[in-house]
Amino acid sequence: MQPLFKAMTIILLGEEFDVRMVDVGKMPALLTITGEEGGLSRPLSFDSIKHAVDKIISETTVQVRLSVAIEFVMAQHEREVTFFGPQPDPVESTKELESGTGCYMQEIQEFANRLGWTGEPLQGPSSTWLDPGVYTEWLGEGVYADKVYRSVESDERWNILLRTAGLRYTPPRLIQRRNSIS
């Protein structure tokens, strides 16, 4: 785990969540500095977001909107990447892709070649494998999985809304017509 992600946490306040919420970024969250600062370029502080703090809980915990917490984490991450470079190194950390992942590099290399890869042999997952200017659409099984998960999420949100309103949802496939007497 990267040192930055050991150094802070974002805690969502579940009692504040409402499925009808249009902007989740407005949801209150606790931003906590854990004190684990080993490996950071410099200690963390809330100075950069003090104007956006809704409530100071302690020296190491503040309540802010979720969007503010995310922006804070992203800014700290950018600072660390600027200072140390990407950690872990994307190339070095994926050299052992085959060991224990169920992926076979030869198959991946052949697939990449069919997509037009002409560079050096692949060493592991990397965003540099494909040219985003050429492949602008999502390919492979991820397209189907994304479609299924979006549908499941949409259905579940609808069911939560119905339950919140005190209604019970019966899927159309379970509604049966009565057989009329002829």
Biotite code that builds the C-alpha atoms (Angstrom):
import biotite.structure as struc

atoms = struc.array([
    struc.Atom([0.000, 0.000, 0.000], chain_id="A", res_id=1, res_name="MET", atom_name="CA", element="C"),
    struc.Atom([1.271, 3.459, -0.840], chain_id="A", res_id=2, res_name="GLN", atom_name="CA", element="C"),
    struc.Atom([2.398, 5.573, 2.133], chain_id="A", res_id=3, res_name="PRO", atom_name="CA", element="C"),
    struc.Atom([-0.180, 8.260, 1.325], chain_id="A", res_id=4, res_name="LEU", atom_name="CA", element="C"),
    struc.Atom([-3.051, 5.811, 1.673], chain_id="A", res_id=5, res_name="PHE", atom_name="CA", element="C"),
    struc.Atom([-1.758, 4.736, 5.087], chain_id="A", res_id=6, res_name="LYS", atom_name="CA", element="C"),
    struc.Atom([-1.569, 8.390, 6.130], chain_id="A", res_id=7, res_name="ALA", atom_name="CA", element="C"),
    struc.Atom([-5.257, 9.281, 5.753], chain_id="A", res_id=8, res_name="MET", atom_name="CA", element="C"),
    struc.Atom([-8.784, 7.918, 5.613], chain_id="A", res_id=9, res_name="THR", atom_name="CA", element="C"),
    struc.Atom([-12.134, 9.147, 4.366], chain_id="A", res_id=10, res_name="ILE", atom_name="CA", element="C"),
    struc.Atom([-15.078, 7.986, 6.454], chain_id="A", res_id=11, res_name="ILE", atom_name="CA", element="C"),
    struc.Atom([-18.543, 8.316, 4.960], chain_id="A", res_id=12, res_name="LEU", atom_name="CA", element="C"),
    struc.Atom([-21.328, 9.074, 7.399], chain_id="A", res_id=13, res_name="LEU", atom_name="CA", element="C"),
    struc.Atom([-23.874, 6.399, 6.506], chain_id="A", res_id=14, res_name="GLY", atom_name="CA", element="C"),
    struc.Atom([-26.756, 8.051, 8.355], chain_id="A", res_id=15, res_name="GLU", atom_name="CA", element="C"),
    struc.Atom([-26.386, 11.032, 6.028], chain_id="A", res_id=16, res_name="GLU", atom_name="CA", element="C"),
    struc.Atom([-26.790, 8.957, 2.843], chain_id="A", res_id=17, res_name="PHE", atom_name="CA", element="C"),
    struc.Atom([-30.034, 9.300, 0.944], chain_id="A", res_id=18, res_name="ASP", atom_name="CA", element="C"),
    struc.Atom([-30.639, 7.402, -2.288], chain_id="A", res_id=19, res_name="VAL", atom_name="CA", element="C"),
    struc.Atom([-32.463, 10.453, -3.668], chain_id="A", res_id=20, res_name="ARG", atom_name="CA", element="C"),
    struc.Atom([-29.291, 12.514, -3.286], chain_id="A", res_id=21, res_name="MET", atom_name="CA", element="C"),
    struc.Atom([-28.433, 14.046, -6.653], chain_id="A", res_id=22, res_name="VAL", atom_name="CA", element="C"),
    struc.Atom([-24.862, 15.086, -5.814], chain_id="A", res_id=23, res_name="ASP", atom_name="CA", element="C"),
    struc.Atom([-23.031, 12.543, -3.652], chain_id="A", res_id=24, res_name="VAL", atom_name="CA", element="C"),
    struc.Atom([-20.139, 15.010, -3.440], chain_id="A", res_id=25, res_name="GLY", atom_name="CA", element="C"),
    struc.Atom([-22.221, 17.088, -1.008], chain_id="A", res_id=26, res_name="LYS", atom_name="CA", element="C"),
    struc.Atom([-22.469, 14.195, 1.441], chain_id="A", res_id=27, res_name="MET", atom_name="CA", element="C"),
    struc.Atom([-20.631, 14.891, 4.732], chain_id="A", res_id=28, res_name="PRO", atom_name="CA", element="C"),
    struc.Atom([-17.498, 12.846, 5.363], chain_id="A", res_id=29, res_name="ALA", atom_name="CA", element="C"),
    struc.Atom([-14.790, 12.667, 7.988], chain_id="A", res_id=30, res_name="LEU", atom_name="CA", element="C"),
    struc.Atom([-11.258, 13.209, 6.718], chain_id="A", res_id=31, res_name="LEU", atom_name="CA", element="C"),
    struc.Atom([-8.699, 11.741, 9.108], chain_id="A", res_id=32, res_name="THR", atom_name="CA", element="C"),
    struc.Atom([-4.919, 11.982, 9.230], chain_id="A", res_id=33, res_name="ILE", atom_name="CA", element="C"),
    struc.Atom([-3.705, 8.715, 10.775], chain_id="A", res_id=34, res_name="THR", atom_name="CA", element="C"),
    struc.Atom([-0.223, 9.828, 11.795], chain_id="A", res_id=35, res_name="GLY", atom_name="CA", element="C"),
    struc.Atom([1.462, 7.239, 9.535], chain_id="A", res_id=36, res_name="GLU", atom_name="CA", element="C"),
    struc.Atom([3.735, 9.660, 7.694], chain_id="A", res_id=37, res_name="GLU", atom_name="CA", element="C"),
    struc.Atom([6.673, 7.399, 6.842], chain_id="A", res_id=38, res_name="GLY", atom_name="CA", element="C"),
    struc.Atom([7.494, 7.590, 3.144], chain_id="A", res_id=39, res_name="GLY", atom_name="CA", element="C"),
    struc.Atom([5.700, 10.904, 2.514], chain_id="A", res_id=40, res_name="LEU", atom_name="CA", element="C"),
    struc.Atom([7.431, 13.913, 0.984], chain_id="A", res_id=41, res_name="SER", atom_name="CA", element="C"),
    struc.Atom([6.183, 16.024, 3.919], chain_id="A", res_id=42, res_name="ARG", atom_name="CA", element="C"),
    struc.Atom([3.620, 15.734, 6.756], chain_id="A", res_id=43, res_name="PRO", atom_name="CA", element="C"),
    struc.Atom([-0.061, 16.153, 5.936], chain_id="A", res_id=44, res_name="LEU", atom_name="CA", element="C"),
    struc.Atom([-2.108, 19.079, 7.207], chain_id="A", res_id=45, res_name="SER", atom_name="CA", element="C"),
    struc.Atom([-5.581, 20.461, 6.622], chain_id="A", res_id=46, res_name="PHE", atom_name="CA", element="C"),
    struc.Atom([-4.287, 23.977, 5.863], chain_id="A", res_id=47, res_name="ASP", atom_name="CA", element="C"),
    struc.Atom([-5.147, 23.753, 2.162], chain_id="A", res_id=48, res_name="SER", atom_name="CA", element="C"),
    struc.Atom([-8.821, 22.982, 2.910], chain_id="A", res_id=49, res_name="ILE", atom_name="CA", element="C"),
    struc.Atom([-9.391, 24.973, 6.124], chain_id="A", res_id=50, res_name="LYS", atom_name="CA", element="C"),
    struc.Atom([-11.815, 27.251, 4.226], chain_id="A", res_id=51, res_name="HIS", atom_name="CA", element="C"),
    struc.Atom([-13.982, 24.205, 3.370], chain_id="A", res_id=52, res_name="ALA", atom_name="CA", element="C"),
    struc.Atom([-14.046, 22.519, 6.797], chain_id="A", res_id=53, res_name="VAL", atom_name="CA", element="C"),
    struc.Atom([-17.598, 22.190, 8.135], chain_id="A", res_id=54, res_name="ASP", atom_name="CA", element="C"),
    struc.Atom([-16.578, 20.997, 11.589], chain_id="A", res_id=55, res_name="LYS", atom_name="CA", element="C"),
    struc.Atom([-13.293, 20.343, 13.405], chain_id="A", res_id=56, res_name="ILE", atom_name="CA", element="C"),
    struc.Atom([-13.580, 17.060, 15.277], chain_id="A", res_id=57, res_name="ILE", atom_name="CA", element="C"),
    struc.Atom([-9.972, 16.911, 16.519], chain_id="A", res_id=58, res_name="SER", atom_name="CA", element="C"),
    struc.Atom([-6.452, 17.880, 15.452], chain_id="A", res_id=59, res_name="GLU", atom_name="CA", element="C"),
    struc.Atom([-6.428, 14.934, 13.082], chain_id="A", res_id=60, res_name="THR", atom_name="CA", element="C"),
    struc.Atom([-10.078, 14.743, 11.982], chain_id="A", res_id=61, res_name="THR", atom_name="CA", element="C"),
    struc.Atom([-12.328, 17.225, 10.211], chain_id="A", res_id=62, res_name="VAL", atom_name="CA", element="C"),
    struc.Atom([-15.789, 16.990, 8.711], chain_id="A", res_id=63, res_name="GLN", atom_name="CA", element="C"),
    struc.Atom([-15.994, 18.166, 5.106], chain_id="A", res_id=64, res_name="VAL", atom_name="CA", element="C"),
    struc.Atom([-18.080, 17.459, 2.026], chain_id="A", res_id=65, res_name="ARG", atom_name="CA", element="C"),
    struc.Atom([-17.068, 14.272, 0.206], chain_id="A", res_id=66, res_name="LEU", atom_name="CA", element="C"),
    struc.Atom([-16.037, 16.281, -2.860], chain_id="A", res_id=67, res_name="SER", atom_name="CA", element="C"),
    struc.Atom([-13.625, 18.326, -0.704], chain_id="A", res_id=68, res_name="VAL", atom_name="CA", element="C"),
    struc.Atom([-12.171, 15.147, 0.831], chain_id="A", res_id=69, res_name="ALA", atom_name="CA", element="C"),
    struc.Atom([-11.609, 13.624, -2.604], chain_id="A", res_id=70, res_name="ILE", atom_name="CA", element="C"),
    struc.Atom([-10.005, 16.812, -3.927], chain_id="A", res_id=71, res_name="GLU", atom_name="CA", element="C"),
    struc.Atom([-7.718, 16.869, -0.865], chain_id="A", res_id=72, res_name="PHE", atom_name="CA", element="C"),
    struc.Atom([-6.616, 13.261, -1.421], chain_id="A", res_id=73, res_name="VAL", atom_name="CA", element="C"),
    struc.Atom([-6.032, 13.871, -5.140], chain_id="A", res_id=74, res_name="MET", atom_name="CA", element="C"),
    struc.Atom([-3.957, 16.991, -4.417], chain_id="A", res_id=75, res_name="ALA", atom_name="CA", element="C"),
    struc.Atom([-1.832, 15.086, -1.880], chain_id="A", res_id=76, res_name="GLN", atom_name="CA", element="C"),
    struc.Atom([-1.410, 12.240, -4.369], chain_id="A", res_id=77, res_name="HIS", atom_name="CA", element="C"),
    struc.Atom([-0.268, 14.663, -7.084], chain_id="A", res_id=78, res_name="GLU", atom_name="CA", element="C"),
    struc.Atom([2.219, 16.163, -4.635], chain_id="A", res_id=79, res_name="ARG", atom_name="CA", element="C"),
    struc.Atom([3.665, 12.723, -3.853], chain_id="A", res_id=80, res_name="GLU", atom_name="CA", element="C"),
    struc.Atom([3.835, 11.702, -7.534], chain_id="A", res_id=81, res_name="VAL", atom_name="CA", element="C"),
    struc.Atom([5.571, 14.984, -8.372], chain_id="A", res_id=82, res_name="THR", atom_name="CA", element="C"),
    struc.Atom([8.117, 14.390, -5.606], chain_id="A", res_id=83, res_name="PHE", atom_name="CA", element="C"),
    struc.Atom([8.719, 10.610, -5.894], chain_id="A", res_id=84, res_name="PHE", atom_name="CA", element="C"),
    struc.Atom([7.246, 9.643, -9.274], chain_id="A", res_id=85, res_name="GLY", atom_name="CA", element="C"),
    struc.Atom([4.543, 6.958, -9.565], chain_id="A", res_id=86, res_name="PRO", atom_name="CA", element="C"),
    struc.Atom([4.681, 4.523, -6.630], chain_id="A", res_id=87, res_name="GLN", atom_name="CA", element="C"),
    struc.Atom([4.901, 1.653, -7.051], chain_id="A", res_id=88, res_name="PRO", atom_name="CA", element="C"),
    struc.Atom([6.637, 1.917, -10.407], chain_id="A", res_id=89, res_name="ASP", atom_name="CA", element="C"),
    struc.Atom([4.000, 0.772, -12.955], chain_id="A", res_id=90, res_name="PRO", atom_name="CA", element="C"),
    struc.Atom([6.487, -1.231, -15.033], chain_id="A", res_id=91, res_name="VAL", atom_name="CA", element="C"),
    struc.Atom([8.454, -2.832, -12.197], chain_id="A", res_id=92, res_name="GLU", atom_name="CA", element="C"),
    struc.Atom([5.355, -3.718, -10.183], chain_id="A", res_id=93, res_name="SER", atom_name="CA", element="C"),
    struc.Atom([3.801, -5.677, -13.064], chain_id="A", res_id=94, res_name="THR", atom_name="CA", element="C"),
    struc.Atom([6.786, -7.629, -14.367], chain_id="A", res_id=95, res_name="LYS", atom_name="CA", element="C"),
    struc.Atom([5.597, -10.754, -12.586], chain_id="A", res_id=96, res_name="GLU", atom_name="CA", element="C"),
    struc.Atom([2.098, -10.594, -14.061], chain_id="A", res_id=97, res_name="LEU", atom_name="CA", element="C"),
    struc.Atom([1.838, -14.314, -14.752], chain_id="A", res_id=98, res_name="GLU", atom_name="CA", element="C"),
    struc.Atom([2.626, -15.452, -11.224], chain_id="A", res_id=99, res_name="SER", atom_name="CA", element="C"),
    struc.Atom([-0.661, -16.212, -9.545], chain_id="A", res_id=100, res_name="GLY", atom_name="CA", element="C"),
    struc.Atom([-2.951, -13.963, -11.564], chain_id="A", res_id=101, res_name="THR", atom_name="CA", element="C"),
    struc.Atom([-4.402, -16.525, -13.958], chain_id="A", res_id=102, res_name="GLY", atom_name="CA", element="C"),
    struc.Atom([-3.190, -14.409, -16.899], chain_id="A", res_id=103, res_name="CYS", atom_name="CA", element="C"),
    struc.Atom([-0.954, -15.848, -19.577], chain_id="A", res_id=104, res_name="TYR", atom_name="CA", element="C"),
    struc.Atom([1.415, -13.315, -21.072], chain_id="A", res_id=105, res_name="MET", atom_name="CA", element="C"),
    struc.Atom([1.655, -15.140, -24.393], chain_id="A", res_id=106, res_name="GLN", atom_name="CA", element="C"),
    struc.Atom([-2.121, -14.860, -24.917], chain_id="A", res_id=107, res_name="GLU", atom_name="CA", element="C"),
    struc.Atom([-2.074, -11.228, -23.848], chain_id="A", res_id=108, res_name="ILE", atom_name="CA", element="C"),
    struc.Atom([0.835, -10.523, -26.206], chain_id="A", res_id=109, res_name="GLN", atom_name="CA", element="C"),
    struc.Atom([-0.985, -12.219, -29.120], chain_id="A", res_id=110, res_name="GLU", atom_name="CA", element="C"),
    struc.Atom([-4.156, -10.231, -28.412], chain_id="A", res_id=111, res_name="PHE", atom_name="CA", element="C"),
    struc.Atom([-2.172, -6.984, -28.228], chain_id="A", res_id=112, res_name="ALA", atom_name="CA", element="C"),
    struc.Atom([-0.487, -7.826, -31.539], chain_id="A", res_id=113, res_name="ASN", atom_name="CA", element="C"),
    struc.Atom([-3.918, -8.370, -33.174], chain_id="A", res_id=114, res_name="ARG", atom_name="CA", element="C"),
    struc.Atom([-4.893, -4.918, -31.901], chain_id="A", res_id=115, res_name="LEU", atom_name="CA", element="C"),
    struc.Atom([-1.847, -3.435, -33.592], chain_id="A", res_id=116, res_name="GLY", atom_name="CA", element="C"),
    struc.Atom([0.859, -3.491, -30.900], chain_id="A", res_id=117, res_name="TRP", atom_name="CA", element="C"),
    struc.Atom([4.282, -3.359, -32.555], chain_id="A", res_id=118, res_name="THR", atom_name="CA", element="C"),
    struc.Atom([6.392, -2.232, -29.611], chain_id="A", res_id=119, res_name="GLY", atom_name="CA", element="C"),
    struc.Atom([8.623, -4.222, -27.293], chain_id="A", res_id=120, res_name="GLU", atom_name="CA", element="C"),
    struc.Atom([7.232, -7.340, -25.550], chain_id="A", res_id=121, res_name="PRO", atom_name="CA", element="C"),
    struc.Atom([4.678, -6.549, -22.865], chain_id="A", res_id=122, res_name="LEU", atom_name="CA", element="C"),
    struc.Atom([5.805, -6.813, -19.256], chain_id="A", res_id=123, res_name="GLN", atom_name="CA", element="C"),
    struc.Atom([2.503, -6.436, -17.443], chain_id="A", res_id=124, res_name="GLY", atom_name="CA", element="C"),
    struc.Atom([-0.640, -4.293, -17.410], chain_id="A", res_id=125, res_name="PRO", atom_name="CA", element="C"),
    struc.Atom([0.041, -0.771, -18.565], chain_id="A", res_id=126, res_name="SER", atom_name="CA", element="C"),
    struc.Atom([-1.963, 2.099, -19.964], chain_id="A", res_id=127, res_name="SER", atom_name="CA", element="C"),
    struc.Atom([0.716, 2.485, -22.629], chain_id="A", res_id=128, res_name="THR", atom_name="CA", element="C"),
    struc.Atom([-0.211, -0.758, -24.393], chain_id="A", res_id=129, res_name="TRP", atom_name="CA", element="C"),
    struc.Atom([-2.931, 0.838, -26.504], chain_id="A", res_id=130, res_name="LEU", atom_name="CA", element="C"),
    struc.Atom([-3.133, 4.144, -28.295], chain_id="A", res_id=131, res_name="ASP", atom_name="CA", element="C"),
    struc.Atom([-6.212, 5.929, -26.849], chain_id="A", res_id=132, res_name="PRO", atom_name="CA", element="C"),
    struc.Atom([-6.431, 7.941, -30.064], chain_id="A", res_id=133, res_name="GLY", atom_name="CA", element="C"),
    struc.Atom([-7.042, 4.748, -32.038], chain_id="A", res_id=134, res_name="VAL", atom_name="CA", element="C"),
    struc.Atom([-9.034, 2.729, -29.483], chain_id="A", res_id=135, res_name="TYR", atom_name="CA", element="C"),
    struc.Atom([-11.571, 5.219, -28.202], chain_id="A", res_id=136, res_name="THR", atom_name="CA", element="C"),
    struc.Atom([-14.116, 2.595, -27.128], chain_id="A", res_id=137, res_name="GLU", atom_name="CA", element="C"),
    struc.Atom([-14.000, 0.047, -24.356], chain_id="A", res_id=138, res_name="TRP", atom_name="CA", element="C"),
    struc.Atom([-13.262, -3.433, -25.752], chain_id="A", res_id=139, res_name="LEU", atom_name="CA", element="C"),
    struc.Atom([-13.709, -6.990, -24.537], chain_id="A", res_id=140, res_name="GLY", atom_name="CA", element="C"),
    struc.Atom([-15.668, -8.466, -21.661], chain_id="A", res_id=141, res_name="GLU", atom_name="CA", element="C"),
    struc.Atom([-15.512, -5.218, -19.708], chain_id="A", res_id=142, res_name="GLY", atom_name="CA", element="C"),
    struc.Atom([-18.175, -3.723, -21.985], chain_id="A", res_id=143, res_name="VAL", atom_name="CA", element="C"),
    struc.Atom([-20.665, -6.460, -21.125], chain_id="A", res_id=144, res_name="TYR", atom_name="CA", element="C"),
    struc.Atom([-19.774, -6.451, -17.417], chain_id="A", res_id=145, res_name="ALA", atom_name="CA", element="C"),
    struc.Atom([-20.203, -2.678, -17.235], chain_id="A", res_id=146, res_name="ASP", atom_name="CA", element="C"),
    struc.Atom([-23.620, -2.911, -18.907], chain_id="A", res_id=147, res_name="LYS", atom_name="CA", element="C"),
    struc.Atom([-24.765, -5.619, -16.476], chain_id="A", res_id=148, res_name="VAL", atom_name="CA", element="C"),
    struc.Atom([-23.500, -3.764, -13.389], chain_id="A", res_id=149, res_name="TYR", atom_name="CA", element="C"),
    struc.Atom([-25.127, -0.505, -14.505], chain_id="A", res_id=150, res_name="ARG", atom_name="CA", element="C"),
    struc.Atom([-28.425, -2.338, -14.958], chain_id="A", res_id=151, res_name="SER", atom_name="CA", element="C"),
    struc.Atom([-28.163, -3.999, -11.535], chain_id="A", res_id=152, res_name="VAL", atom_name="CA", element="C"),
    struc.Atom([-27.333, -0.657, -9.914], chain_id="A", res_id=153, res_name="GLU", atom_name="CA", element="C"),
    struc.Atom([-30.258, 1.052, -11.647], chain_id="A", res_id=154, res_name="SER", atom_name="CA", element="C"),
    struc.Atom([-32.670, -1.698, -10.557], chain_id="A", res_id=155, res_name="ASP", atom_name="CA", element="C"),
    struc.Atom([-31.424, -1.599, -6.976], chain_id="A", res_id=156, res_name="GLU", atom_name="CA", element="C"),
    struc.Atom([-31.721, 2.203, -6.798], chain_id="A", res_id=157, res_name="ARG", atom_name="CA", element="C"),
    struc.Atom([-35.308, 1.926, -8.051], chain_id="A", res_id=158, res_name="TRP", atom_name="CA", element="C"),
    struc.Atom([-36.098, -0.748, -5.446], chain_id="A", res_id=159, res_name="ASN", atom_name="CA", element="C"),
    struc.Atom([-34.611, 1.412, -2.671], chain_id="A", res_id=160, res_name="ILE", atom_name="CA", element="C"),
    struc.Atom([-36.732, 4.361, -3.786], chain_id="A", res_id=161, res_name="LEU", atom_name="CA", element="C"),
    struc.Atom([-39.852, 2.199, -3.747], chain_id="A", res_id=162, res_name="LEU", atom_name="CA", element="C"),
    struc.Atom([-39.059, 0.830, -0.275], chain_id="A", res_id=163, res_name="ARG", atom_name="CA", element="C"),
    struc.Atom([-38.329, 4.364, 0.958], chain_id="A", res_id=164, res_name="THR", atom_name="CA", element="C"),
    struc.Atom([-41.745, 5.434, -0.322], chain_id="A", res_id=165, res_name="ALA", atom_name="CA", element="C"),
    struc.Atom([-43.360, 2.483, 1.461], chain_id="A", res_id=166, res_name="GLY", atom_name="CA", element="C"),
    struc.Atom([-44.152, 0.644, -1.755], chain_id="A", res_id=167, res_name="LEU", atom_name="CA", element="C"),
    struc.Atom([-43.305, -2.877, -2.727], chain_id="A", res_id=168, res_name="ARG", atom_name="CA", element="C"),
    struc.Atom([-42.013, -3.629, -6.191], chain_id="A", res_id=169, res_name="TYR", atom_name="CA", element="C"),
    struc.Atom([-43.151, -6.762, -7.992], chain_id="A", res_id=170, res_name="THR", atom_name="CA", element="C"),
    struc.Atom([-41.143, -7.542, -11.111], chain_id="A", res_id=171, res_name="PRO", atom_name="CA", element="C"),
    struc.Atom([-43.364, -7.878, -14.208], chain_id="A", res_id=172, res_name="PRO", atom_name="CA", element="C"),
    struc.Atom([-42.256, -11.483, -14.727], chain_id="A", res_id=173, res_name="ARG", atom_name="CA", element="C"),
    struc.Atom([-43.897, -12.415, -11.400], chain_id="A", res_id=174, res_name="LEU", atom_name="CA", element="C"),
    struc.Atom([-47.250, -10.834, -12.184], chain_id="A", res_id=175, res_name="ILE", atom_name="CA", element="C"),
    struc.Atom([-49.588, -13.536, -13.414], chain_id="A", res_id=176, res_name="GLN", atom_name="CA", element="C"),
    struc.Atom([-52.877, -13.074, -15.157], chain_id="A", res_id=177, res_name="ARG", atom_name="CA", element="C"),
    struc.Atom([-55.885, -14.830, -13.821], chain_id="A", res_id=178, res_name="ARG", atom_name="CA", element="C"),
    struc.Atom([-57.317, -17.439, -16.065], chain_id="A", res_id=179, res_name="ASN", atom_name="CA", element="C"),
    struc.Atom([-60.825, -16.347, -16.900], chain_id="A", res_id=180, res_name="SER", atom_name="CA", element="C"),
    struc.Atom([-63.611, -18.841, -16.758], chain_id="A", res_id=181, res_name="ILE", atom_name="CA", element="C"),
    struc.Atom([-65.065, -19.500, -20.165], chain_id="A", res_id=182, res_name="SER", atom_name="CA", element="C"),
])
